[in-house]
C-alpha cells in the first residue's frame, strides 16, 4: 500500500530537483556567483548573525562556536573561559605564551569569533568581567582598615607586576641590554611622569659605569635628531605610546640609523609601530590614568630587568 504522505514527499523532492535543474541551466551567471559565495562564507554569515544578537558576549560566542574552532584555537578558548580576568591584562604575545601556542593562532581565534583583532576582543572582555562581578584590581576604600588597604595594594601590585613580566619578551629585553652596553651614547626621553622614570634609569646606568643623558623638555626633544648619531641608542618612555614629541623623535632617530626603543603600555600604540624594539607594560588603561604611580612601577620593572642584564654583561666582560 502506498502512503499518501510518501507520495507528497516524493513530489516535493521532484519539484526541488526540477527547480535546481532549471536554476543550473537557465539562471544568470551572476546569481550562481552569489550562491557560491554564500555557501563558501556560510560560517562567516552565521558569526555575523550571532554578533548582531543580544547575546554577543565573548564567552557566549566561544560557547556557540567552540566546535568549529581548530585544536590550537580551542586551547585559547579554554584559557579565556578559565582566566578571563587574567587575559584582559595580557598582550597577544602574553596570551599565546600562556596557551603554549603561536601569536597568529590567538589572532585567528579572535577573528573566528567575529572580532577584527585581539584588541577588539580584549575590550569586549571588560564588560563581561563587570557583568560577572569581577574586577582586575580590588578597589581601595577610605573606610577600610589600614591592614586591609595594605593587603589590597599588595595583591594589586602583584597582579600588575605579573602582567608586565608575562608581556615581556626576554629576547627583546636582552637585545636592548646588549645595544645599551655597546652603544656610543645612550639618550632617554620622556615627558610628564615618564620623565621621572627616565631620570631614574639614567642614574642607575651611571652607577654601572654607562654614561647616559635624559631629556624632559619638549623643545629639546623636538630637536633631538640634531645630536643623535647612527651608533647611539634612543629610548623613549610614554605610558600611552602616543606622546607626539617623543614619537617624532623616535621616528627621526630611526631614520638616522640609531637604535630605537619604545616603552609603552599598548602593543597597538605608535611606539610599538615605530620603535625597532618595543617593550610593553600591559597595565589596564581603563583603571588608571597615565600619571598613576602604578603605571610608573611597571615601567621601572622593565628597566630593572634591563639593568640586571647589563650587570651580567659587565661581569662577563671582567671575568
N, C-alpha and C positions, 0 to 999 in steps of 0.2 A: 504493500500500500504506500502510495506516495503522499508525503506530508506536504500540505499547502504552504507551511512555513519554509520548508526546504526549497520549494519552487520559487517562493518570493525572494529568498536569499540568493538563489541561483540567477534569477532575473536581474537583481541588483548588481551582482558581480558582472554579468554580461554587459549591462549598461555601462558600468565603470570601465570595462575593457574597451568598449566601443568609443567612449569619451576619450580615453587615453590614446587610442589609435588615431582618432580624429585630431587630437591635440598634436601628436607627433608629426602627422602628415600635413596638417593644414595651418597650424598657428604660426605666427611670425617668429623669426629668429630672435627678436628682442625679448619676447615673453619666455622663450626657452632659456635665454641667458639669465633672466630674473629668477626663474625657477631653480636653475642650477646654483645660483648664488645663494638663494635662501637655504637650499639643502646643505650646502657647504658650510654655511655660517649659522646653522640651527642652534648650536650650543651658545654661540655669542648672543643671539637674539634672546635665548632663554635667560641668560645672565642679565641682559638689559631689562627684561621684564621684572626679574626679581629685584634689581636695583631700584626700579621705579615704584615698587610696592612700599607699603608702610613698614613691613618687617625687613628692613635693609641694613640691620646691624651687621658688623663684620663677623660676629660669631654665628649669626643666623645664616649668612652667606656661606661660611665654612661648612656648617652642618648640611646645607642644601646641596652643595657642590662637591662634598668630600669624595664621593665615589668616582667623580670624573677627574680628580687630581692624579698626577703621576706619583710614583712611590716616593720620590725625593720631596715633592711638594707636600705630601701628606705628613712628612716629618716636620715641616714648617707649620702646618695647620695644627698638629698636635701640640707643638711647643706654644703657639699663640693661645690655644684654648686653656692650657695649664698655667701659663706665665704671662698673661696679658699685661699685668701691671709692671712687669719687668721689661717686656718687649717695647713698651712705649718710650722707654729711656734709651734704647739702643739704636745704633745706626744700622743700615742694611748689612754692613760687614759684621757688626756685632751679633745680629740675629743669625746670620749664616754660620758664624763660629759656634754659637750655642747649639744649632741644629746639626752641626758637623756636615754641612753641605756648602754649595758654592753661592756666590753673590747673584749670578744670573738665575739660579733656582728660586731664590727669595723674590726676585723681581717677577719671574714668571708666575709665581704663586699669587702675588698681588694682582697681576693682570688677569689671571684666571678668575679672580673674584669680581672683576669689572673695574678695578681701580687703574688710574693712569700710571701709578708708580708706587714705590714704598712710602714716600712722604704722604701721599693722599691716604693710603691705608692706615698709617700710624696716627694721622689726625682723627680718623674715624674711631680709633680705639678710646680716645679721651672721653667722649660722651658715654660710651659703653661702660667704662670704668665708673663714671659718676652714677649711671643708672643702677649699677650693682653695688653701690655704696662703698666703692674702693677709691683710694687716693694713692698717688705715688709717694707723697710725703704726708706725714701727720702734722696737723696744724698745731702751732704753739699758742695756747690761750692764756690771757692775762690772769685768769682765775686759777690756773694750775699751780701746784706746789713747786718750789724750786727744784726738788729732786725729780719730779715728773718732767719738768721742762728740760732738764739736763738729759734725761733718758730719751726723750723725743728727739732732741737735737742730735744726740749720739746716733740714733737709729737713722735719721735723715742723712747725716753726714756719711754714714757707712753705705747707704744706698747710692748716694751721689758718687762717692769715690769708686765703688764697684762698677757703676755705669761707665765712668770715664775710663777705667782700666780695661773694661770689656770692649770699648770702642777703639782703643788704641791699637794700631798695627805696630808690633815690636820691630819689624824690619824697617819700617819708615822711621821709627824713633832712633834706631841705631844709625841709620843713614844720616839723619840730621846731626847726630853727635859727631860722626866722622867728618862731616862737612865743616862744622864749627871748629873741630880740632885742627883741621888743615887749612882753614881759611886765612886769607891775608888780613882781612878785617871783618869784625862781627858788628853789625848795626841792628839795633832793636827799636821798633817804633810802636807807639800806641797812644790813644787819646782817652781822656776820662779815667775810669777805673783801670783800664788796661795799661795806662802809663805807669801806674804804681807797680804793676806786675813786671813791666819791662825794666824798671829800675832795680827791683829785687833780683831779677835774673842776671843783670849786668854786674851787680855787686858780687853775686855768687860766682860768676865766671872769673871775676878778678881774683877771688880767693883761690881759684885753681891755677892762676897764672895766665889766663887768657884775657888780653885787652879787648874791651868792647865799649861801645857807646850807645846810649839810648836817647831818643828824641821824642818829646811830647808837645812840641809847638807846631801848630797847623802850617804856618808859613814855611818853616824849615822842612817839614815832611813833604810839602808840595814840591820842594826843590831838591829833594834827597838824591835825585838821579845825577846831579852835578858832582857828587862826591863818591858815588858807587862805581866800583871797577869790576871787571869780569871775575876776578878771583875772590871777591868779597861774598859774604852771605848776609841777606837782609831777612830779618824775622819780624813779621807783622802780627800784632795781637789785637783782636777785636771780637767781643762776645757775639755780636750779630754777624760778623764777617762781611759787613756792608759799609763800614766807615769809609766814606768817599775818598778822603785824602790818603788813607792807608792802602786802600785798594789800588788807587792810581800809582802810588809809589812802588807797590809790588809789581804792577804791570810794567812800569818803566825799567825797574831793576832787572826784570826777566828779559826784556828786550836788549838790555846792555850785555847780558850773558852771565850775570851774577846768579848765585843760587838763591831761590826764594822759598821761604817757609811761612805758612799762614796758620795761625792758631785761632780757631773759631768754634762756635757751638753747633754749626749745622753743615752737613755734607752737601747741602744744596745752596750754600752761600757763594758769593762772588769769590771769596777767599779760596774755597775748595776748587773752584773752576780755574782760577788764575795761577795760584801758587804752585810751584813744582812739587812741593811736599806739603800737603795739607794735613793738619793734626786736629782732630775733632774731640771736643769735651763731652758733648751729649747731655748737657743739663736741660731739663724740661723748661722751655721758654715760656710756657703758659703759666708757670707757677712763680716766676720771679723776674724782676727787671734786669736789664743789662748791668746795672750798678750794684747788684746784690753781692755781698761778700762771698756767698756760696758759689757764684759764677767764677770769682777770682780763685777760690780754693781749687777748683777743677783745673784751671789754667796752671796753677802752681804745681799741681800733681804731675802734669805732663812735663813741666820744666825741671822738676826734681828728678824725674826719671832720666831726662837728657843729661843732667849734671852727673848722675851716677854712672852713666855710660862713658862720659868724658873722663871721669876719675879713673875708670878702668883702663882707658886708653893711655893715660899718663903712667899708670902703674906698669902697664905692659911695656911702654917705651923705656922706662927707667930700670926695668928688671934685667 
